[in-house]
């Protein structure tokens, strides 16, 4: 069974959340278009339904309080990974 290869955007990094934008320490950005749609600078679109966010690249993030299934967490306007960016503070 092949393991999933994650893009640079999916590696753990620090994200600063600024309203409808989020910027990582590596310069990646995501823009929240609506409550259910977010677009990244690499062209990946993310659709959020309830606690689950699915990326057009096949990624899936499930929110569990301030934690995400990718192991990241969010506190206020700072997240430790992309998955937590989709969580509500």
DRENZAKE-790792 format. One record per residue: residue in three letters; x, y, z of N, C-alpha, C, CB in turn. Coordinates in steps of 0.1 Angstrom, whole numbers, padded with zeros to 4 digits, always signed. Atoms other than C-alpha are relative to their C-alpha. Glycine has a CB too. Example, Ala and Ser with C-alpha at 12.3 -4.5 7.8 and 13.67 -1.06 7.14 Angstrom:
BEGIN
ALA+0009-0012+0000+0123-0045+0078+0009+0012+0000-0010+0000+0012
SER-0009-0011+0000+0137-0011+0071-0008+0011+0008+0004+0005-0014
//
This chain:
BEGIN
UNK+0009-0012+0000+0000+0000+0000+0009+0012+0000-0010+0000+0012
UNK-0008-0012+0001+0015+0033-0011-0005+0011+0011-0001+0006-0014
UNK+0004-0010-0009+0016+0061+0014-0003+0013-0007+0011+0003+0011
UNK+0004-0013+0006+0000+0095+0006+0012+0010+0001-0012+0006+0006
UNK-0010-0010+0000+0025+0121-0004-0006+0014+0002+0009+0000-0014
UNK+0006-0013-0003+0017+0155+0011+0008+0011-0007-0001+0002+0015
UNK-0007-0012+0006+0026+0188-0006+0006+0008+0012-0010+0009-0008
UNK-0006-0009-0010+0047+0214+0012-0010+0006+0009+0009+0010-0007
UNK+0010-0007-0007+0015+0230+0023-0005-0009+0012-0012+0004-0009
UNK+0005+0009-0010+0006+0199+0044+0010-0003+0011-0005-0012-0007
UNK-0010+0002-0010+0038+0198+0064-0004+0009+0012+0014+0002-0005
UNK+0003-0008-0012+0035+0211+0100+0008+0013-0001+0004-0007+0013
UNK-0006-0013+0000+0041+0248+0101-0009+0009+0008+0001+0006-0015
UNK+0008-0009-0008+0029+0278+0120-0008+0009-0010+0009+0009+0009
UNK+0009-0008+0008-0001+0296+0105-0005+0012+0008-0012-0008-0006
UNK+0006-0012-0006-0012+0332+0113-0013+0002-0007+0010+0012+0000
UNK+0013-0002+0006-0049+0336+0108-0004+0015+0001-0011-0009+0007
UNK+0003-0014+0001-0059+0371+0097-0013+0002-0007+0011+0008-0007
UNK+0013-0001+0006-0096+0373+0092-0003-0012-0010-0002+0013-0007
UNK+0003+0011+0009-0104+0354+0060+0012-0005-0007-0010+0006-0011
UNK-0013+0005+0006-0067+0349+0051+0008-0007+0011+0008+0012-0005
UNK-0010+0006-0009-0041+0326+0067+0013-0001-0007-0005-0014+0006
UNK-0013+0000+0006-0004+0328+0061+0009-0009+0009+0006+0014-0001
UNK-0009+0009-0007+0021+0301+0070+0014+0006+0001+0001-0014-0007
UNK-0014-0004-0002+0057+0306+0082+0009-0002-0013+0006-0006+0012
UNK-0007+0002+0012+0068+0293+0048-0005+0008-0012-0001-0015-0004
UNK+0005-0009+0010+0048+0319+0029-0013-0005-0008+0010+0002-0010
UNK+0012+0005+0006+0018+0297+0018-0012+0008+0006-0002-0015+0003
UNK+0012-0006-0005-0016+0313+0021-0012-0007-0005+0000+0015-0006
UNK+0013+0005+0003-0052+0302+0021-0010+0012+0002-0004-0012+0008
UNK+0010-0011-0001-0082+0325+0015-0014-0006+0001+0000+0009-0012
UNK+0013+0005-0002-0116+0317+0029-0010+0008-0008-0004+0001+0015
UNK+0009-0006+0009-0141+0325+0002-0014+0001+0006-0001-0007-0014
UNK+0013+0000-0007-0172+0315+0021+0001-0010+0012-0012-0005-0010
UNK+0000+0009-0011-0182+0294+0051+0004-0015-0004-0013-0001+0007
UNK-0003+0014+0004-0177+0262+0030+0011-0001-0010-0013-0006-0006
UNK-0010+0001+0010-0150+0271+0005+0013+0009+0003-0005+0005-0014
UNK-0013-0007-0003-0113+0280+0010+0009-0004-0012+0006-0005+0013
UNK-0009+0002+0011-0087+0283-0018+0015+0003+0005-0003+0009-0012
UNK-0014-0003-0003-0049+0280-0014+0008+0005-0011+0007-0014+0005
UNK-0008-0006+0011-0021+0297-0033+0005-0011-0010+0012+0006+0006
UNK-0004+0011+0009-0012+0263-0049-0012-0005-0009+0006-0011+0007
UNK+0011+0004+0008-0047+0261-0064-0010-0010+0006+0004-0004-0013
UNK+0008+0010-0007-0061+0235-0040-0013+0007+0006+0007-0008+0011
UNK+0013-0006-0006-0098+0242-0031-0003-0010+0012-0011+0001-0010
UNK+0004+0008-0011-0110+0230+0003-0015+0003+0003+0008+0004+0013
UNK+0014-0001-0003-0147+0223+0010-0003-0005+0014-0009-0007-0010
UNK+0003+0004-0014-0159+0223+0046-0015-0003+0001+0004+0012+0009
UNK+0013+0004-0003-0190+0205+0056-0001-0005+0015-0005-0012-0009
UNK+0000+0003-0014-0197+0205+0094+0015+0000+0005-0006-0014+0002
UNK-0013+0001-0006-0165+0193+0111+0011-0006-0009+0000-0008+0013
UNK-0009+0007+0010-0149+0178+0079+0003+0010-0011-0007-0013-0005
UNK-0005-0008+0012-0128+0196+0053+0007-0009-0009+0009+0012+0005
UNK-0005+0008+0010-0120+0179+0021+0007+0009-0011-0011-0009-0007
UNK-0007-0007+0010-0093+0192-0003-0001-0006-0014+0014+0001+0004
UNK+0001+0005+0014-0094+0189-0041+0012-0009-0003-0001+0011-0010
UNK-0012+0008+0001-0059+0172-0037-0002-0013+0007+0012+0007+0005
UNK+0002+0012-0007-0075+0144-0017+0002+0000+0015+0008-0011-0005
UNK-0003-0002-0015-0066+0157+0018-0014+0001+0007+0008+0012+0003
UNK+0012+0000-0009-0092+0153+0046+0005+0004+0014-0007-0014+0000
UNK-0002-0005-0014-0092+0172+0079-0013-0001+0008+0006+0015+0000
UNK+0012+0001-0008-0116+0165+0107+0003+0007+0013-0004-0015+0004
UNK-0002-0008-0011-0120+0190+0135-0005-0007+0013-0007+0014-0001
UNK+0004+0006-0013-0121+0178+0172+0003+0011+0010+0008-0013+0002
UNK-0003-0011-0009-0124+0209+0193+0010+0009-0006+0005-0005+0014
UNK-0010-0008+0006-0093+0230+0188+0011-0008-0007+0007+0009+0011
UNK-0009+0009+0007-0075+0200+0173-0005-0004-0013+0003-0012+0009
UNK+0003+0006+0013-0074+0186+0138+0006-0014-0002+0005+0010-0012
UNK-0004+0014+0002-0070+0151+0125+0015-0001-0005-0009-0007-0009
UNK-0014+0000+0005-0036+0161+0110+0010+0002+0012+0002+0010-0011
UNK-0009-0002-0012-0022+0166+0146+0002+0014+0003+0013-0007-0003
UNK-0002-0015-0003-0024+0204+0145-0010+0005+0009+0000+0008-0013
UNK+0009-0006-0010-0040+0226+0170-0001+0015-0003+0005-0002+0014
UNK+0002-0015+0002-0054+0262+0170-0002+0006+0013-0011+0003-0010
UNK+0002-0009-0012-0052+0288+0198-0001+0014-0005+0011-0002+0010
UNK+0002-0014+0004-0067+0321+0189+0002+0001-0015+0009+0010+0007
UNK-0003-0002+0014-0053+0333+0156+0013-0007-0005+0001+0015-0003
UNK-0012+0007+0004-0024+0309+0155-0003-0015-0001+0012+0002+0010
UNK+0002+0014+0001-0025+0273+0142+0014-0006-0003-0010-0003-0012
UNK-0013+0007+0002+0003+0247+0141+0000-0009-0012+0003-0009+0012
UNK+0001+0007+0013-0008+0232+0108-0012+0004-0007+0000-0015+0003
UNK+0011-0004+0009-0032+0236+0079-0013-0005+0005+0003-0005-0014
UNK+0013+0006-0005-0059+0213+0094-0006+0009+0010+0002-0013+0005
UNK+0005-0008-0011-0063+0236+0124-0005+0013-0005+0010+0002+0011
UNK+0004-0013+0006-0067+0267+0102-0015-0001-0003+0008+0003-0013
UNK+0014+0001+0003-0102+0253+0092-0009+0000+0012-0002-0012-0008
UNK+0008+0001-0013-0113+0250+0129-0005+0014+0004+0009-0006+0011
UNK+0006-0012-0005-0134+0276+0146+0007+0003+0013-0015-0001+0002
UNK-0006-0004-0013-0118+0296+0175-0011+0003+0010+0009+0012-0002
//
